[in-house]
Amino acid sequence: MPIILLIVGLSILRYFELGPFADFSWWWIIGLFALAFIWFEFIERMLGLDKKKEHSEVEKVRKQRIEKAFKK
């Protein structure tokens, strides 16, 4: 997620030509887009991070359901 925020921030700074980013090449920003795409499409899946997020959400819902069932 931080890389997405970096891309958006750099894009805004470059678009409005603020400060030292006025001469910043668009290719750096496009490169960050490519890096983010590769990360989210390939590397995250290879490391299993996408499934880890899903499992933690399912586990949280399961615990809430168990607590709700035993409170009655």
Secondary structure, DSSP 8 states (H G I E B T S, - for coil): -HHHHHHHHHHHHHHTT-GGGGG--HHHHHHHHHHHHHIIIIIHHHHTHHHHHHHHHHHHHHHHHHHHHHH-
